[in-house]
């Protein structure tokens, strides 16, 4: 099972987290991130053999890309294209491989169930001639939309986020939406590998995942990543 981590989001422990990831998603200027950060993280990831992907967002640094935005299609497409081209301009000189794209935050959640927004995102992918993998919320309509458009999709689960009884991610504003206990994170990892997730009411919701995410911007991210890696080797 691929283990991905979001990086370039202001944490001082990004280099340590790369030791525990098999793929990473690097912020590319929408919600945060810079060209210098991109270059450094891409270099580290390449040295460690970690697959690299772009982590584009709504152009919203004020809310860290975690608030939905209603933008004119042309404005959104330009913002996304600029972020993805920035990533490409950094990965190509290093001789690296652009493995995937994983949208961030509110954009990620909105894409999961908004086919109009999905079509706009796909238009950008075609414009930049992207041929890699797209990480998308497991079980969402966005997965099917991407596959119909001809893209390879890795359905994604989250080891440190609670799920609702309809298989959606609990809003971060809700109490307990983010898991902070390493044991609980390991248990959720085990469940997701087995093909399901336990919802807030204890219901088993089926999910077919190819990649699992641990967020890298939480204070205990390194501890969780280390514990999870040790757990998976047992």
N, C-alpha and C positions, 0 to 999 in steps of 0.2 A: 504494500500500500504506500503510495506516494505521500510524503508529509511536507506540506508547504507552509511557509511563514511569511507574513507581510513585513517588509523592511523599508528603511529609508523614511520612517515616520517620526523621527526625532529621538528615538531611543539611543542610549549610549552603549547598548549591548548587542548591536547588530552583528558584529563580527563573531561574538560568542554564539549567537543563535544559528549562524550558518553551519556550525559544527554538528547541529542536530537536525538539519533539514535536507531533504532530497530535491526540493525545488523552492524557489523564493519569488515573491511578487514585490517589485520595487516601485515605490511612488515616483511619479514622473512629472510633477509640477502642478497637478490639479488641486489636490487637497493639501499637499506638502511636497517636499523634495526639490532637488536642484541637480544641475548637470554634474557638479562636483561630487555630490553624494552618489548619483547614479554610476559614475565612472569607478568610484572606489568600491562600491558594492559589487558591481559587475566583475571587477578584477579579482576580488576576494572569492566570489562564487566560482569563477572560472578556475582559480587555483585549487579549489576544494572539490571540483566536479559537481557542483550544485546547479541544477537546471534553472535558468533565469527567465522571468516573465515581466511584462509591463503591468502596472497597477494604476490604470487611469481612473479619473474621478470626475464628478461635476467640478467645474472651476470655482471652488468654494473653500478658500483657506480659513475664512472666519469660523465656519462651523465644521472644519475638518472633513468636509464632504459627507457629513452624516445627516444632512437635511435635504429632502427632496427639492428639486428646482424645476420650474417651468420655463424653459428657454426656447426661443425660436429655433426650429430645426437647424438653420444655417449656423447659428451661434454655437449650438451644442456640437455640431459636427466639426466646426473649426477648432473648438477647444479640445475635443478628443483627438483630432488629427495632429494638432500641435504637440500634445503629450506623447503620442505614439511615435511621432517623427523624432522627438527629442530622445526617446529611448533608443530608437534605431540608430541615431547619430552617435550614440555612445557605445552601443554593443558592436557595431560593425568594425570600427578601428581596432578593437581588441581581438578581432577574429573569433568572437563568441557566437553562440547559436541562440537565436531568439526562439525559445521553446513554447511560450504561451502568453496569453493575455488573461488577466483576471480583473474585472472592474471592481471598484472600491465602494464601500459604504452604501449610501442611499442609491447611488446609480446601480449598484449590484442588485439591491433589493427591488428597485423599480423595474429593471430589465427582466426580472424573474417572471413578472406577470403583466407587462405592458408591451404588447406586440408592435404597437406604433413606435415606441422608443426602441424596441429591439430591431426594427427595420432600419432605423436611423443609425444605430450602432453597426449593423451589418454593412450598411452603405459605406461607412468609414473604413471598415476592414477591407472591403473590396477596393476602395480608392487607393489604399496604401499597399494593396496586393499582399496582404498578410496570409500566410499559408500554414501557420502553426496551430496550436491547440487553444481552445477557449475553455477556461474554468467557469462553471455555472452552477447555480444552486441545484442540488440533487432533487430530482422529481418535479422540477418546475417546467411550465410551458416553454420557457426560454431555451431549454435543452433541445426540445423538438424543433423549435424555430431555427436554431443554429444548424442542426443536422439537415433540415430541408434545404438550407442555403448552401450546403456542401462542406460545412466545417466539422472538424473532429472536436468532440466535446469530452472533457473529463468532468463527470458530475462530482460536486464537492460537498463534503460534510464538515461540520465544525465541532472540534473536540472541547471547546471552551465556551460554547453558547447553548443556552436552553432553547428547546423547541416547543412550539404551541401544539395543541391537539389536532391541528390541521397540517402539521409538518412544516410550519414556517418558523423562522427565527424569532424569538421573543424580542420585542423592542428593547434597546439598551436602556430606555428610561424606566423599564419595569424592574422591580426588585428581584435579584437573583438571576437576571438575564445572562450575566457573564459568570462563568465558573472560575473560582479562585483557589479551589482545593485540588492539589495534584492527584489525589486518589480518585476524586470524581472525574477528573479529566481522563485518567487512564481507563476508568470504567466506561466512559462514553466512547473512547477510542475503540475499546474491545467490542462494544455493541455495534458501532458503525462498521467495523470490519466484518462482523457477523451479518450485516445487512439490515440493521434497523437502528432506531434511536428511541430512547424513552422520553416521552413528552412530559410536560409539567404535571400532568395528572397520573403519570406512570404508564400510560398507554404505549404499546410498541408500534412505532410508525415505520413501515418499510422504506429503506433508502438503499439505492445501489450506487455506491461511491467508488471513484477511482483515485481520488485525492482527498486528504483530510487537512484542515487548516488549524494551526495554532497561531493566535494573534501575537505579534511581536511588540506591541506597544503597551502591554501591561507590566507593572513593576516586577512581578514574579515570573516573567516570561522565560528567562533562562532556567530557573529552577524547574518550571513545568516541562520545558523541552528536554532537559536532562533526565528527569524522572520518567517521562514518556518514552524516551529512547531506551533507557534501561529496561522498562517494562516490556517493550516490544521485542527485546532480545532474550527474554526469559522463555 
